[in-house]
Amino acid sequence: MKPFNQLVGLVAPLDRANVDTDAIIPKQFLKSIKRAGFGPNAFDEWRYLDHGEPGMDNSKRQINPDFVLNQPRYQGASILLTRENFGCGSSREHAPWALEDYGFRAIIASSFADIFFNNCFKNGMLPIVLSAQDVDSLFNEVAETEGYKLNIDLAVQTVTTPGGKAYRFEVDGVRKHNLLNGLDDIGLTMQQQDKIKAFEVKHKQVQPWLFN
């Protein structure tokens, strides 16, 4: 997993509350568990004017010009700004996979659905909770300034605007450590590799019949 330390990124504003995981990545795209390749179908039903299916050539599909992520000024965004209860609905881990594959590394909202929130950390993405008032302020600034970027510093837990205003956010210490060091559940397990090997050697000596 790629470490998350500091991110200076373009902000894309998705001004919707209660965005569920079926909107983030529709159910027909859940057939793969490779974690990659979901970005072109993130928000599929909002990005395109036709119905998407796996295997379609997205370059030939009709783009919805009214959807915010299709607007030229937000191309290349790595920070998603949205509203409350983001990621509600089913618990599919494909949702953070799709957002990360699209290019987002951080999401700012006033609240998140619990399972989606947890899955973000497991996939190297930082979900940031700010007050509804602070989120409103950021939406206003993004709308007024093309090319609006934020500086997110995980080490000091701040989101800093181009004007220098810093918003502090809270993050669990263990999750912070794991993100800073690029450790997912597999990475954490592999840190115990020597102990695992030692256990296997001892276990084979004590119960050799299990290995015949």
C-alpha positions in Angstrom: 0.0 0.0 0.0 1.3 3.5 -0.9 2.2 5.6 2.2 0.1 8.7 2.8 2.1 11.6 4.3 1.3 14.9 2.7 -0.9 15.6 -0.3 -1.2 18.9 -2.2 -4.1 18.2 -4.6 -6.8 19.6 -6.8 -10.2 19.5 -5.2 -13.4 18.2 -7.0 -16.7 19.2 -5.3 -19.4 16.5 -5.3 -22.2 18.5 -3.7 -24.5 15.6 -2.7 -25.4 14.1 0.6 -26.0 10.3 1.3 -23.9 9.1 -1.7 -24.2 5.4 -1.5 -21.8 2.7 -2.6 -24.0 1.7 -5.5 -23.6 5.2 -6.9 -19.8 5.1 -6.3 -19.5 1.7 -8.2 -22.7 0.1 -9.5 -23.3 -3.6 -8.7 -22.7 -4.9 -12.2 -19.0 -4.0 -11.9 -18.4 -6.1 -8.7 -17.4 -9.3 -10.6 -13.6 -8.8 -10.2 -11.6 -8.8 -6.9 -8.4 -7.5 -8.4 -8.7 -4.1 -6.7 -7.6 -2.3 -10.0 -9.5 -1.2 -13.1 -12.6 0.2 -11.4 -11.7 3.9 -11.8 -13.2 4.3 -15.3 -16.6 3.1 -13.8 -16.5 5.2 -10.6 -19.9 7.1 -10.4 -20.7 5.3 -13.7 -24.4 6.1 -13.8 -23.7 9.8 -13.2 -20.6 10.1 -15.5 -22.2 8.6 -18.6 -25.6 9.0 -20.3 -25.9 5.3 -21.2 -26.0 2.2 -19.0 -22.6 0.7 -18.3 -21.6 -2.9 -18.3 -18.2 -4.6 -17.7 -16.1 -4.8 -20.8 -17.5 -1.7 -22.5 -15.1 0.7 -24.2 -15.7 3.8 -22.0 -14.0 6.0 -24.5 -16.9 5.5 -26.9 -19.6 6.2 -24.4 -21.5 9.4 -24.2 -20.3 11.6 -21.3 -22.7 13.5 -19.1 -21.5 17.1 -19.4 -23.5 18.2 -16.3 -21.6 15.8 -13.9 -19.0 17.6 -11.9 -16.2 15.2 -12.5 -16.6 15.5 -16.2 -15.9 19.3 -16.1 -12.4 20.2 -17.5 -11.5 22.3 -14.4 -11.6 19.2 -12.1 -9.6 16.8 -14.3 -6.8 15.3 -12.3 -8.4 15.9 -8.9 -7.0 13.9 -6.0 -9.2 15.2 -3.3 -13.0 14.7 -3.2 -15.1 17.2 -1.3 -18.6 16.0 -0.5 -21.4 16.1 2.0 -22.7 14.0 4.9 -23.1 10.2 5.1 -20.8 9.6 2.2 -20.4 5.9 1.4 -23.6 4.7 2.8 -25.4 1.6 1.5 -23.8 -1.8 1.0 -20.4 -2.7 2.5 -18.7 -3.3 -0.9 -15.0 -2.7 -0.7 -15.1 -2.0 -4.4 -16.2 1.5 -3.6 -12.9 2.7 -2.2 -11.1 0.7 -4.8 -12.9 2.6 -7.5 -12.2 6.0 -6.0 -8.6 5.2 -5.4 -8.2 3.9 -8.9 -9.9 7.0 -10.3 -7.2 9.1 -8.6 -8.6 10.2 -5.2 -6.3 9.9 -2.2 -8.4 11.8 0.2 -12.1 12.5 0.8 -13.5 15.4 2.9 -17.0 15.2 4.3 -18.9 16.1 7.4 -19.6 12.4 8.0 -19.1 9.0 6.5 -20.8 5.6 6.7 -18.8 3.4 9.1 -17.9 0.5 6.9 -16.9 2.7 4.0 -14.8 4.9 6.4 -12.9 1.8 7.7 -12.4 0.5 4.2 -10.8 3.7 3.1 -8.0 3.3 5.6 -7.4 -0.3 4.5 -6.9 0.9 1.0 -4.5 3.8 1.5 -7.1 6.6 1.2 -7.7 9.2 3.9 -11.3 10.1 4.9 -11.4 13.4 6.7 -14.3 14.6 8.8 -14.8 18.3 9.2 -17.7 20.2 10.5 -20.6 21.0 8.1 -19.8 24.7 8.4 -16.2 24.1 7.4 -17.3 21.9 4.5 -19.6 24.7 3.4 -16.7 27.1 3.4 -14.6 24.8 1.3 -17.4 24.3 -1.2 -17.7 28.1 -1.6 -13.9 28.6 -2.1 -13.7 25.7 -4.6 -16.6 27.3 -6.6 -14.9 30.7 -6.6 -11.4 29.5 -7.5 -10.5 27.4 -10.6 -7.6 25.2 -9.9 -8.3 25.2 -6.1 -5.9 23.0 -4.2 -5.7 21.9 -0.6 -2.6 20.8 1.4 -3.4 17.8 3.6 -0.7 17.0 6.1 -1.5 13.7 7.9 1.4 14.0 10.4 0.1 17.2 11.9 -3.6 16.4 11.0 -4.4 19.6 9.1 -6.1 20.6 5.9 -4.7 24.0 4.7 -6.3 26.2 2.2 -4.5 28.3 -0.4 -5.2 31.3 1.8 -3.4 29.7 4.7 -6.4 28.7 6.8 -5.8 25.4 8.6 -8.6 23.0 9.6 -7.5 20.3 12.1 -9.0 16.9 11.8 -9.0 13.8 14.1 -7.7 10.4 13.1 -7.1 7.2 15.2 -3.5 6.8 16.1 -3.2 3.2 14.8 -4.8 4.2 11.5 -2.5 7.2 11.2 0.6 5.1 11.8 -0.5 2.5 9.2 -1.3 5.2 6.5 2.0 7.0 7.2 3.9 3.8 6.7 1.8 2.3 3.9 0.7 -0.7 5.9 -2.5 -2.5 5.1 -3.6 -5.7 6.9 -1.2 -7.8 4.9 1.7 -5.4 5.5 1.0 -5.5 9.2 1.0 -9.3 9.1 4.3 -9.4 7.2 6.0 -7.4 9.9 5.6 -10.5 12.0 7.2 -12.8 9.4 10.1 -14.0 11.6 7.7 -14.9 14.4 5.4 -16.7 11.9 8.3 -18.7 10.5 9.5 -19.6 14.0 6.0 -20.8 15.0 5.8 -22.9 11.9 9.2 -24.6 12.6 8.2 -25.3 16.2 4.7 -26.5 15.2 6.2 -29.0 12.7 8.5 -30.4 15.4 5.7 -30.7 18.0 3.1 -32.1 15.6 5.0 -33.6 12.6 2.1 -35.8 11.6 0.2 -32.7 10.4 2.9 -32.2 7.7 3.1 -35.7 6.2 
